[in-house]
Amino acid sequence: MDVHGTVTAGFEPVREAFARNFDTLGERGAAVAVYRDGRRVVDLWGGSRDVDGGAPWERGTAQIVRSATKGVAAAVLLMLWQRGELDLDAPVGAYWPEYKAAGKDRTLVRDVLAHRAGVPVLDRPLTPAEALDPDLGAAAVAAQAPAWEPGTDHGYHAQTYSWLTGELVRRVTGRTIGAWIAEEIAAPAGAELWLGLPERERARVGRVGQTEAPAQAGALRTRPKRAVADAYADPGSLTRRAFAAITPLPDENDPAYRAASLPASNGIATADGLARFYASLIGVAEGGRRLLTPETAAAARGERSAGADQVLVVHTRFGLGYMLHGAASPLLSPASFGHPGRGGPLGFADPESGIAFGYVTNGFRSSVTADPRAQALVRAVRAATATA
């Protein structure tokens, strides 16, 4: 497989790991970008733009990044807090009165960011068409009774995070969260990322799909613990119901889906756009603008939830909207914060080393928070930063 792009001296291990992903882990098409202290040191791509073949991946090819979108959505709420427009310690109902229903009147805004709101499931899942209507999604979440007392425990809000964050932003600013990201995050940071893909950008986005690791990579595949496997197999579990809050699963290649704003799941980005976004959370990327103050960035990565996740079952750690380094989602170091997308994509920042990382792919796997291809690249970055 031909690997295109450049790496700065000292980051050659990342190119080697990226090439191995194609050779041994069945990568179809992907890109990775890394910034260090605001300067791009890795910019690589290879394979096909579409998971089912076709045109080659080019510089600027973008892909849907699934739950890696959550990290971008979290930045919106943090920036509004930073500007004094949103109080993280206020009840959600102070901005969204309908949300007080069914015992949720004490839910705080910070509970939403830390996956402590208690509403990861919907008693009546939304159809894909209904999910694209922000009014219907917001109304469903507002009416939903919590699965646990808000603020007392945590569990991954896989799909409902879309309407929790999106409606809060709309109530506070009068703008959709997609428009806010375009105007206040993507443009100032110079990052190629979108929530609600504009028609003019459609041609650069590849087709995605589910893929399996090749048989020869079997030694690298891990079998989930029995409790995890049972949770995903049980239709009544919080795990299955959280991921099935939209049923059936949407067609991620549908232009209507890509044009909608679901901040839990359907952001689209280049690898460079994702890495540049995270670089802008901890500093200034070349030609861009810093998005979070050092104080806000520190608050974002401060641990707010830790322990057995009511939805993912495994031990997870969350800050304010970001997954933190741990066994369930290994990042660069204990200082790192970011967010994976189910089955592949990953973006994060590591303020101690000045590293910002973005990886996108068109082939999704069964992994939820720690895809082997992304992890191989993270290990290579760790090796490079240890010697660079």
Salt bridges, closest charged atoms under 4 A:
GLU27 OE1 - ARG373 NH1 2.91
ASP43 OD2 - ARG40 NE 3.98
ASP43 OD2 - ARG59 NH2 2.84
ASP50 OD1 - ARG49 NE 3.44
ASP52 OD2 - ARG207 NE 3.40
ASP89 OD1 - ARG110 NE 2.61
GLU98 OE1 - ARG171 NH1 3.06
ASP123 OD1 - ARG241 NH2 3.16
GLU130 OE2 - ARG124 NH2 3.31
ASP135 OD1 - ARG170 NH2 2.77
ASP153 OD1 - HIS154 ND1 3.99
GLU167 OE1 - ARG170 NH2 2.68
GLU167 OE2 - ARG171 NE 2.61
GLU183 OE1 - ARG175 NH1 2.41
GLU184 OE1 - ARG83 NH2 3.17
GLU184 OE2 - ARG175 NH2 3.23
GLU192 OE2 - ARG204 NH2 2.75
GLU201 OE2 - ARG200 NE 3.72
GLU201 OE1 - ARG204 NH1 3.05
GLU212 OE1 - ARG221 NH2 3.58
ASP230 OD1 - ARG226 NE 3.13
GLU252 OE2 - ARG66 NE 2.89
ASP272 OD1 - ARG40 NH1 3.06
GLU303 OE1 - ARG317 NE 2.71
ASP309 OD2 - HIS154 NE2 3.86
ASP371 OD2 - ARG373 NE 2.87
